[in-house]
């Protein structure tokens, strides 16, 4: 049977939102601001340490969302309201316009919905509503309800230009740009247009990912039966899945080893990542970065494959991250090339130069680090959840005790100038 409506409640954590990193939303990931944005070129700054959003007061945040391709962010309040801010040229903020928004703003059109989950792509957003008459049936993408009438949806994930949705029975559906085989439908959707240009046939309706495979040592491709999907994560152009048997599958763009198959070949259908296919060695959590992948093993070890620094050597198959050996990880997020982790009583981050403050080390500290380091500016602050955009970080900080509230009050406030 499907999950009961009570199960689809989203995260249980709650606390206050903190931000650090680049906040010049129009410029992030670009050499220059698009012409129509030039008037606001200098808005936003690099925050080198954690800040509170002054305008939010003590708003209780349950979940925070961005993505390795995203220069926009979302927060879900304790009551299930969805707020958004950041870059908005394609209307990805859901406010009915294309104006950049500097600080979190309630999405009014969803005001009557209880939102349980959401995901950010490069220029699009998905939100999942709580069950009313039909559990998790409606998904919204930049203001449109998606044409989908399968089982209730329980999970969402976005790549740069594609999306994944998972239903309560463990089926996976995908739609969007099929380049590199990232939709998992055994095709990259490539065709040659009249002008001899290569174009891609985008898929506008969610279609089930129907086949999962493994490749044997002698190169045979065999179907893997009985895959019940439990979690899904997307990088810019690749996808990871965790199934009910703690197996990991990956597919899409193979560059830099991000798929973990010890080769750089694109995969058009989900392929089993061998390392986690042994009793007691399965995975418990999966996360995708822009060009890399992570899994936490069932025994608690963190594994990494792919590349954060694409000018250095790539990791072609999952390897243990020794720096985090012994830490109990509850939340991890990736930006373009930086990583942030909530583990035990600490927040930990690392990433190669250039960085823009998303590591949170503070004003007069080294800006980047190739080794995992504790974020000392968050000492004594318990991080419930972390999220990362292309070059900014978001943290939900617990504020249950008087001491925790006092620590948060001492942090600087970020009050972006409003337009």
JOTAMO-V420095 format. One record per helix or strand of 3 or more residues. SS is the DSSP state (H for helix, E for strand). FROM is the first residue (numbers start at 0). LEN is the number of residues. If there is no record, write none. Layout:
<<SS & FROM & LEN> <SS & FROM & LEN>>
//
This chain:
<<H & 4 & 3> <E & 14 & 8> <H & 34 & 6> <E & 45 & 8> <H & 53 & 3> <E & 60 & 5> <E & 71 & 6> <E & 81 & 5> <E & 100 & 6> <H & 107 & 3> <E & 114 & 6> <E & 124 & 5> <E & 138 & 3> <E & 152 & 6> <E & 161 & 6> <E & 171 & 5> <H & 178 & 3> <E & 189 & 3> <E & 197 & 3> <E & 202 & 6> <E & 211 & 4> <E & 220 & 3> <E & 228 & 6> <E & 237 & 6> <E & 247 & 5> <H & 254 & 3> <E & 266 & 6> <H & 273 & 3> <E & 282 & 6> <E & 291 & 6> <E & 301 & 5> <E & 314 & 6> <H & 321 & 3> <E & 328 & 6> <E & 337 & 6> <E & 345 & 6> <E & 368 & 6> <H & 375 & 3> <E & 382 & 6> <E & 391 & 6> <H & 401 & 8>>
//
